[in-house]
Each structure stands twice: as structure tokens, then as C-alpha cells.
Amino acid sequence: MVTGLFLMFCPVSAADAISTISAGNTVFIGEQGLDIRAAMDGDSTLGWWASGAPIASASPDKTISVPNPGSFSIYPSDFQTHIGSWYHLSGPSTPNGTAFTVADPYIDIRIEDTTVSTDVTNKWVPSDDELRFRIDTNFVQMLQRANVNSVPVTIKVRGPDGTLFSGLTSKSGQTTSLVDYQLTTSPQYTNAIWGTSNRAMYPPGTYSVWVECNVNSIKDNYGQTGKAVSSTVTVLNQDQNPLIGNKGYVTNPTTSTPVATTRTPTPTVSTAVTTSPPPTTVSTPAATATAESSAATTLPATAAVPAVPTTHTPGFGTGLVVLSLCACLALFLKKH
């Protein structure tokens, strides 16, 4: 009797409530251990018709026997290609009301910098900013189930050294658990829960972030990326913009080292120019000029040598004649 009273007044746990399905509720591929007794209304067979099929007059395209409605599973092999409304049948092909609607789950996460109000998913953030997460999912349809006020998910944050964080601390020092974070809407934004300036907790580097839901073992049974587990995104936490080099140069996105341009001054060379006095022009008798011209014409074209002007000193020729006469006279006197 005491045991019976205890069970009567014992509150239903959140886990029990989230697995209890009423007629018309949405269930997700991958959920197991669902209590669908209320949804079956005493029937033991489920039926599914393709979209547009005449349900009242046509046989169901797929049927599933339900021997234990107190623990039923939405396995991918049975339901992945049969999305939509399922009916409980009062006979082999007679629909007796809607049991539930099967949906394909999805979940996604984004990272936002609240300091500058910017989406920084797969980008860079300076180490003084605070971050929050945005989660988009259709798991909030579980809120239609009786006594379900929120849906638990787990946010995963892995540091550059491999550390997996179970909670994050804000600038003010408040720590928020990432395990069983409760969703009540979609999209849902966390508070600014991650203060990146704490070097002891969050060293510089690339952090990986994803979110997963394992309500009623949905992740274990249907762990495809984007379904019960989101795609992994990243954020680079460091002091300096990765597109700026150490000296403040904006670098080429394909290289991390700025190209320095070296300018070498061109030396100035001073060239001394020697000016020679113009050659002295001497009048030459016509006969001599003709002879020289004739001789020049007999030279091969390849042996032509430019004529060098000859400078004659006035009186020099007369002096040579006088000296020659004196030498002859001296020689004559010596012999006689």
C-alpha cells in the first residue's frame, strides 16, 4: 500500500515525460524506448500511406506491427524513407486515427562575437571578446509532448591542445555548463558565456565547436552529421588579425610573410670630357692632293685608315735645307 502511494505521488521525471507520446505528437528518426500506448489507442499495427494516396480506400504502403507499445523505437531502417503521418489501424488496412508524425531531425550551431555583434563561425576573434552560440534545430517539436518544457543538448568545445570543455566562463567569471543545455526555442541564443581573454583557460589557437542531442538515444541510433549531431565549426582565438603580419603589413591570403621591397639607389657617375683643339687646316698644292687622293683609292675598302691631319710649323722646312747644305760643305772641306 505504501509503495502504491509512493508511485502515485512520485513526479514524472523529465526523461520519462520526453519519451511519452500522445496522439499526433512528432517523433524523430532514431528515438528509442518511446511509450506510444496513448497514441495507439489500443491498436497494435501502424500504417503509412504515400503523399496523396486515398487513405480511406487504399491499402497502406507500409505497415509495422507494434507488439510492445510501451517501448517502441523509430529505427532508421523502418522510418527513414517513410516520413510524415502514421496511423494506427483497427484492421489490416483501416485507419483508426493519427498515431504520430515522423520527422527527420536536424541541428546546427553558429558562433557569434557579442562584443562586435558579428557571426564569427569559422573565422577569427581577438582575445578580448566574448562569444555566444546560436542553435537551430527541429528538436523543439518535442515541446508538444506532455510535461516537456525544454530539450537537453550538449555543446562541445575542443581546445587547440585537445582539451574538451564541459563549461565555459565569461569575462565576469560566471561559468555555464555545456552539458544538458536546455533548448526552449529555435533559433536559441546562449548568453555571452565565453570570455576569450582568460589566457590560463583559453590559450590562443583554433577551437572546434559542435552540438549534439541524445534524447532517447537518438544520436546513438542516428548519428549522421547534421541530424542528431551538428557539423563541426571553428573559431580562431588570438591577439592579432591573421591577415596582418608582424610589422603591420596586410599579407597576401596565400602567404603569411609580407614581401618587402628593397630599393637600391643608382650611383651617379661623373664623366670628364676632354676637349681637343680643332686640327689646323693647311692648304696643300693641288698636285699633292691629287696624288694622295689617287693613292687612297687604291687601298682596299677594309684597309681604309682615316687621314690624320698634319700640322706644319712655319720655317721648319727652310731650316732643314740650310742644315743640309752646311753638312755637305763640311764634308767637302774635310776631303780636300
C-alpha positions as CSV (number, residue, x, y, z in Angstrom):
1,M,0.0,0.0,0.0
2,V,2.8,2.4,0.9
3,T,4.6,1.5,-2.3
4,G,1.5,2.2,-4.3
5,L,1.0,5.6,-2.7
6,F,4.7,6.4,-3.3
7,L,4.3,5.6,-7.0
8,M,1.1,7.6,-7.2
9,F,2.6,10.8,-5.9
10,C,6.1,10.4,-7.4
11,P,6.5,13.1,-10.0
12,V,7.2,12.1,-13.6
13,S,10.9,12.7,-14.5
14,A,11.9,14.8,-17.5
15,A,13.3,11.7,-19.2
16,D,10.0,9.8,-18.8
17,A,8.0,12.8,-20.0
18,I,10.1,13.3,-23.1
19,S,9.6,9.7,-24.1
20,T,5.8,9.6,-23.6
21,I,4.0,10.2,-26.9
22,S,0.4,11.3,-27.3
23,A,-1.7,11.0,-30.4
24,G,-0.5,13.5,-33.0
25,N,2.9,14.2,-31.4
26,T,6.1,14.5,-33.6
27,V,8.7,11.7,-33.1
28,F,12.2,11.7,-34.7
29,I,14.1,9.0,-36.6
30,G,16.5,7.4,-34.1
31,E,14.4,7.7,-30.9
32,Q,14.0,4.5,-29.0
33,G,12.1,3.4,-25.9
34,L,9.1,5.5,-26.6
35,D,5.8,4.9,-24.8
36,I,3.2,5.2,-27.6
37,R,0.3,3.5,-25.8
38,A,-1.7,6.6,-25.8
39,A,-1.0,7.2,-29.4
40,M,-2.1,3.7,-30.4
41,D,-5.4,3.8,-28.6
42,G,-5.4,0.0,-28.1
43,D,-4.4,-0.9,-31.7
44,S,-1.4,-3.0,-32.5
45,T,-0.5,-2.0,-36.1
46,L,0.8,1.2,-37.7
47,G,0.2,2.1,-41.3
48,W,1.7,4.7,-43.6
49,W,0.4,6.0,-46.9
50,A,2.4,7.8,-49.5
51,S,1.6,11.5,-50.0
52,G,-1.6,12.0,-52.0
53,A,-2.8,8.4,-51.6
54,P,-6.6,7.9,-50.9
55,I,-6.2,6.7,-47.3
56,A,-9.9,5.8,-46.9
57,S,-10.0,3.5,-49.9
58,A,-6.4,2.3,-50.5
59,S,-4.2,-0.1,-48.5
60,P,-1.3,1.4,-46.7
61,D,2.1,1.5,-48.5
62,K,3.8,0.2,-45.3
63,T,2.7,-1.4,-42.1
64,I,4.6,-2.1,-38.8
65,S,3.5,-4.4,-36.0
66,V,3.6,-2.9,-32.5
67,P,3.8,-5.8,-30.0
68,N,5.1,-3.6,-27.2
69,P,3.7,-0.1,-27.4
70,G,5.2,0.8,-24.0
71,S,8.8,0.7,-25.5
72,F,8.8,1.5,-29.2
73,S,11.7,2.6,-31.4
74,I,11.8,4.8,-34.6
75,Y,14.6,3.0,-36.3
76,P,16.1,4.5,-39.4
77,S,15.7,1.2,-41.3
78,D,11.9,1.4,-40.8
79,F,11.2,5.1,-41.0
80,Q,14.0,6.9,-42.9
81,T,12.1,6.7,-46.2
82,H,8.7,7.0,-44.6
83,I,8.4,10.5,-43.3
84,G,5.1,12.0,-42.3
85,S,1.9,10.8,-40.6
86,W,1.5,7.3,-39.3
87,Y,-1.9,5.9,-38.4
88,H,-2.9,3.2,-36.0
89,L,-5.1,0.6,-37.8
90,S,-8.2,-1.1,-36.5
91,G,-7.9,-3.8,-39.2
92,P,-5.4,-4.9,-41.8
93,S,-5.8,-1.6,-43.8
94,T,-8.3,0.5,-41.9
95,P,-7.0,3.7,-40.4
96,N,-8.3,4.4,-36.9
97,G,-6.7,7.8,-36.3
98,T,-3.4,9.5,-36.3
99,A,-0.8,7.9,-34.1
100,F,2.2,10.3,-34.6
101,T,4.2,12.2,-37.2
102,V,7.7,11.0,-38.1
103,A,10.3,13.8,-38.8
104,D,13.9,13.7,-39.9
105,P,15.9,15.6,-37.2
106,Y,18.4,18.4,-37.9
107,I,20.6,20.5,-35.6
108,D,23.2,23.3,-36.3
109,I,25.4,25.6,-34.3
110,R,26.9,29.1,-35.0
111,I,29.3,31.2,-33.1
112,E,28.7,34.9,-32.5
113,D,31.0,37.7,-31.1
114,T,28.8,39.7,-28.8
115,T,31.5,42.4,-28.4
116,V,31.1,43.5,-32.0
117,S,27.7,41.8,-32.8
118,T,29.2,39.6,-35.6
119,D,28.9,36.0,-36.7
120,V,32.5,34.6,-36.4
121,T,31.7,31.0,-37.3
122,N,34.9,29.6,-39.0
123,K,36.6,33.0,-38.5
124,W,39.0,34.9,-36.2
125,V,38.2,36.7,-32.9
126,P,40.5,38.9,-30.8
127,S,41.3,37.6,-27.4
128,D,39.4,40.3,-25.5
129,D,35.9,39.5,-26.9
130,E,33.0,37.5,-25.5
131,L,31.2,34.8,-27.5
132,R,27.8,33.1,-27.6
133,F,26.2,30.3,-29.5
134,R,23.2,30.1,-31.8
135,I,21.5,26.7,-32.1
136,D,19.0,25.9,-34.8
137,T,17.0,22.6,-34.7
138,N,13.6,21.0,-35.1
139,F,14.0,19.1,-31.8
140,V,11.9,21.8,-30.2
141,Q,8.9,20.0,-31.6
142,M,9.4,17.7,-28.6
143,L,7.9,20.5,-26.5
144,Q,4.4,19.5,-27.8
145,R,4.7,16.3,-25.7
146,A,3.0,16.4,-22.3
147,N,5.0,17.9,-19.4
148,V,8.0,18.7,-21.6
149,N,9.3,22.3,-21.1
150,S,12.8,22.0,-22.7
151,V,15.0,19.8,-24.7
152,P,18.5,19.0,-23.5
153,V,21.5,19.2,-25.9
154,T,25.2,19.2,-25.2
155,I,27.6,21.8,-26.7
156,K,31.1,20.5,-27.4
157,V,34.1,22.8,-27.4
158,R,37.5,21.4,-28.0
159,G,40.7,23.5,-27.4
160,P,43.8,23.7,-29.6
161,D,45.5,21.3,-27.3
162,G,42.7,18.7,-27.4
163,T,41.0,19.8,-24.1
164,L,37.2,19.1,-24.2
165,F,35.4,21.7,-22.1
166,S,32.3,20.8,-20.1
167,G,31.7,24.5,-19.3
168,L,32.7,28.0,-20.4
169,T,33.5,31.1,-18.2
170,S,32.5,34.6,-19.1
171,K,34.5,37.8,-18.5
172,S,32.6,38.3,-15.3
173,G,33.7,34.9,-14.1
174,Q,30.3,33.2,-14.4
175,T,30.6,29.5,-15.6
176,T,27.9,28.0,-17.8
177,S,27.6,24.2,-18.2
178,L,27.7,22.9,-21.7
179,V,26.2,19.6,-20.7
180,D,22.4,19.2,-21.0
181,Y,21.9,22.8,-22.1
182,Q,18.2,23.3,-22.3
183,L,16.5,24.4,-25.5
184,T,13.1,26.1,-25.5
185,T,13.0,27.7,-28.9
186,S,14.7,27.7,-32.3
187,P,16.9,29.5,-33.1
188,Q,18.1,29.7,-29.5
189,Y,20.9,32.0,-28.4
190,T,23.0,31.4,-25.3
191,N,24.2,34.3,-23.2
192,A,27.7,35.7,-23.7
193,I,29.2,32.7,-21.9
194,W,32.8,32.6,-23.3
195,G,35.3,35.2,-22.3
196,T,38.3,34.6,-24.6
197,S,40.7,36.9,-22.8
198,N,41.5,34.4,-20.0
199,R,44.8,33.0,-21.2
200,A,45.1,30.4,-18.5
201,M,41.8,28.8,-19.6
202,Y,41.7,29.6,-23.3
203,P,45.2,29.7,-24.9
204,P,45.5,31.1,-28.4
205,G,44.6,28.7,-31.2
206,T,41.8,27.2,-33.1
207,Y,38.8,25.8,-31.2
208,S,36.3,23.3,-32.6
209,V,32.6,23.5,-31.7
210,W,29.6,21.3,-32.3
211,V,26.3,20.4,-30.7
212,E,24.6,17.1,-30.2
213,C,21.3,15.7,-28.9
214,N,21.0,12.2,-27.5
215,V,17.4,12.3,-26.1
216,N,16.0,8.8,-26.2
217,S,19.4,7.6,-27.6
218,I,18.7,9.4,-30.9
219,K,22.4,10.2,-31.5
220,D,23.4,6.6,-30.8
221,N,20.9,5.3,-33.4
222,Y,21.1,8.1,-35.9
223,G,24.5,9.8,-35.6
224,Q,24.7,11.2,-39.1
225,T,26.3,14.7,-39.3
226,G,23.6,17.4,-39.3
227,K,20.9,15.0,-37.9
228,A,21.4,14.5,-34.1
229,V,25.0,15.8,-34.3
230,S,25.8,19.1,-36.0
231,S,28.6,19.9,-38.4
232,T,31.8,21.0,-36.6
233,V,32.7,24.6,-36.9
234,T,35.8,26.5,-35.7
235,V,36.9,29.8,-34.3
236,L,40.5,31.1,-34.1
237,N,41.3,32.9,-30.9
238,Q,44.4,35.1,-31.0
239,D,45.6,38.6,-30.3
240,Q,46.3,39.6,-33.9
241,N,44.4,39.5,-37.1
242,P,45.8,36.6,-39.1
243,L,45.7,38.7,-42.3
244,I,48.2,41.2,-40.8
245,G,51.9,40.4,-40.5
246,N,54.2,41.1,-37.5
247,K,55.1,44.6,-38.8
248,G,51.6,45.7,-39.6
249,Y,51.6,44.8,-43.3
250,V,48.5,43.3,-44.8
251,T,49.6,39.9,-46.1
252,N,48.6,38.0,-49.1
253,P,45.9,35.5,-48.1
254,T,48.0,32.7,-49.6
255,T,51.2,33.6,-47.6
256,S,51.9,34.7,-44.1
257,T,55.1,36.6,-44.8
258,P,54.8,40.1,-46.3
259,V,57.0,40.8,-49.3
260,A,59.5,43.7,-48.5
261,T,60.6,45.8,-51.4
262,T,64.2,46.9,-51.4
263,R,65.2,50.0,-53.3
264,T,68.9,50.3,-54.3
265,P,69.9,53.9,-55.2
266,T,71.5,54.2,-58.6
267,P,75.1,55.6,-58.3
268,T,75.8,58.8,-60.3
269,V,78.9,58.6,-62.4
270,S,80.7,61.8,-63.4
271,T,82.5,61.5,-66.8
272,A,85.3,64.0,-67.5
273,V,85.2,65.2,-71.1
274,T,88.5,66.3,-72.7
275,T,88.1,68.8,-75.4
276,S,90.9,68.7,-78.1
277,P,91.6,71.9,-80.0
278,P,90.4,71.7,-83.6
279,P,93.0,70.5,-86.1
280,T,94.9,73.1,-88.1
281,T,94.0,73.2,-91.7
282,V,96.9,73.6,-94.1
283,S,96.5,74.5,-97.8
284,T,98.1,71.7,-99.9
285,P,99.0,72.2,-103.6
286,A,96.6,70.6,-106.0
287,A,99.1,68.1,-107.3
288,T,99.9,66.7,-103.9
289,A,96.2,66.4,-103.0
290,T,95.5,64.6,-106.2
291,A,98.4,62.2,-105.7
292,E,97.2,61.4,-102.1
293,S,93.7,61.0,-103.3
294,S,94.8,58.6,-106.0
295,A,96.8,56.6,-103.6
296,A,93.9,56.4,-101.2
297,T,91.6,55.0,-103.9
298,T,94.0,52.0,-104.4
299,L,93.6,50.8,-100.8
300,P,91.0,48.0,-100.2
301,A,87.8,49.2,-98.5
302,T,88.6,47.2,-95.4
303,A,92.0,48.7,-95.0
304,A,91.0,52.3,-95.2
305,V,92.6,54.4,-92.5
306,P,91.2,57.8,-91.7
307,A,93.6,60.6,-92.6
308,V,95.3,62.3,-89.7
309,P,95.7,66.0,-90.3
310,T,99.4,67.0,-90.3
311,T,100.5,70.2,-88.6
312,H,103.4,72.1,-90.1
313,T,105.5,74.5,-88.1
314,P,106.3,77.7,-90.1
315,G,110.0,78.0,-91.2
316,F,110.8,74.4,-90.2
317,G,111.4,73.3,-93.8
318,T,113.8,76.2,-94.6
319,G,115.9,75.3,-91.6
320,L,116.4,71.7,-92.7
321,V,117.7,72.9,-96.2
322,V,120.3,75.2,-94.6
323,L,121.5,72.4,-92.2
324,S,121.8,70.0,-95.1
325,L,123.9,72.5,-97.1
326,C,126.2,73.1,-94.1
327,A,126.7,69.4,-93.7
328,C,127.7,68.9,-97.3
329,L,130.1,71.9,-97.2
330,A,131.8,70.5,-94.1
331,L,132.2,67.1,-95.7
332,F,133.6,68.6,-98.9
333,L,136.3,70.7,-97.0
334,K,137.3,67.7,-94.9
335,K,138.0,65.7,-98.1
336,H,140.1,68.5,-99.7
